[in-house]
């Protein structure tokens, strides 16, 4: 059984937290992609559901409580993370308290709401630019996405 | 790094293959849930995308080629599989060739199209009954699902 475990990708979760025309982004404190913008997220622990993992990760990195809206997609291209083969489940969510202020913590060096109109002016960690592009399509179609889907 | 790998759930993929009011089900050849009905699916290999894994698993178990329509949901309740913590990405798909005949192979002892009206008359492996119930909601709403979402 131990050898089998090495042959599977490792699951993570990420969140698009939406507020009208803005989404919440963090500046990464650590490598890979240190100092670049990224969606909040992280590894799923054993015995933790993905829907619990994303709420916990967002709380740890931003201090915000979120509610989940939909699954945007599952991204699993083995080249999306330079460390190893990492699969991510991406949720669309919203803050529970619309007036709560995000505070950068844990793996986030800084945090900011960014208007989707300004996405082109930034570079993103991992495949998060593709994920944000897919989210912009999702706002119109409400369809789901994966790494090789255009 | 080796200890970290043991702390993550293991990813699998499953498919709802739809044909009008029917879906394709297999009878499991092996434990757990030997002889019970289940959705076709299996483990995601390292360096394989989830969208590739589900096409491969359906081909291996049914000989059918499928195209993917949407992601139905991601199910990761640690109690959904008696062996270990297994997370599954569930796709909705359709056969590429509408006249191709499914042939049971690999982990499938038998295979059959089942009308959704007859779902209540059967028992299912894992949490596949919940997944099929969610699919019936999806046919109306096109929303996405997870283990703790009703």
Boltz contact constraints between the chains, C-beta under 6 A:
constraints:
  - contact:
      token1: [A, 5]
      token2: [B, 5]
      max_distance: 6.0
  - contact:
      token1: [A, 7]
      token2: [B, 46]
      max_distance: 6.0
  - contact:
      token1: [A, 8]
      token2: [B, 10]
      max_distance: 6.0
  - contact:
      token1: [A, 8]
      token2: [B, 11]
      max_distance: 6.0
  - contact:
      token1: [A, 9]
      token2: [B, 11]
      max_distance: 6.0
  - contact:
      token1: [A, 9]
      token2: [B, 44]
      max_distance: 6.0
  - contact:
      token1: [A, 10]
      token2: [B, 8]
      max_distance: 6.0
  - contact:
      token1: [A, 11]
      token2: [B, 8]
      max_distance: 6.0
  - contact:
      token1: [A, 11]
      token2: [B, 9]
      max_distance: 6.0
  - contact:
      token1: [A, 11]
      token2: [B, 11]
      max_distance: 6.0
  - contact:
      token1: [A, 11]
      token2: [B, 87]
      max_distance: 6.0
  - contact:
      token1: [A, 44]
      token2: [B, 9]
      max_distance: 6.0
  - contact:
      token1: [A, 46]
      token2: [B, 7]
      max_distance: 6.0
  - contact:
      token1: [A, 46]
      token2: [B, 9]
      max_distance: 6.0
  - contact:
      token1: [A, 46]
      token2: [B, 85]
      max_distance: 6.0
  - contact:
      token1: [A, 47]
      token2: [B, 78]
      max_distance: 6.0
  - contact:
      token1: [A, 47]
      token2: [B, 85]
      max_distance: 6.0
  - contact:
      token1: [A, 49]
      token2: [B, 76]
      max_distance: 6.0
  - contact:
      token1: [A, 49]
      token2: [B, 77]
      max_distance: 6.0
  - contact:
      token1: [A, 49]
      token2: [B, 147]
      max_distance: 6.0
  - contact:
      token1: [A, 50]
      token2: [B, 74]
      max_distance: 6.0
  - contact:
      token1: [A, 50]
      token2: [B, 76]
      max_distance: 6.0
  - contact:
      token1: [A, 51]
      token2: [B, 146]
      max_distance: 6.0
  - contact:
      token1: [A, 51]
      token2: [B, 148]
      max_distance: 6.0
  - contact:
      token1: [A, 70]
      token2: [B, 144]
      max_distance: 6.0
  - contact:
      token1: [A, 71]
      token2: [B, 144]
      max_distance: 6.0
  - contact:
      token1: [A, 74]
      token2: [B, 50]
      max_distance: 6.0
  - contact:
      token1: [A, 74]
      token2: [B, 89]
      max_distance: 6.0
  - contact:
      token1: [A, 76]
      token2: [B, 49]
      max_distance: 6.0
  - contact:
      token1: [A, 76]
      token2: [B, 50]
      max_distance: 6.0
  - contact:
      token1: [A, 77]
      token2: [B, 49]
      max_distance: 6.0
  - contact:
      token1: [A, 78]
      token2: [B, 47]
      max_distance: 6.0
  - contact:
      token1: [A, 85]
      token2: [B, 46]
      max_distance: 6.0
  - contact:
      token1: [A, 85]
      token2: [B, 47]
      max_distance: 6.0
  - contact:
      token1: [A, 87]
      token2: [B, 11]
      max_distance: 6.0
  - contact:
      token1: [A, 89]
      token2: [B, 74]
      max_distance: 6.0
  - contact:
      token1: [A, 144]
      token2: [B, 70]
      max_distance: 6.0
  - contact:
      token1: [A, 144]
      token2: [B, 71]
      max_distance: 6.0
  - contact:
      token1: [A, 146]
      token2: [B, 51]
      max_distance: 6.0
  - contact:
      token1: [A, 147]
      token2: [B, 49]
      max_distance: 6.0
  - contact:
      token1: [A, 148]
      token2: [B, 51]
      max_distance: 6.0
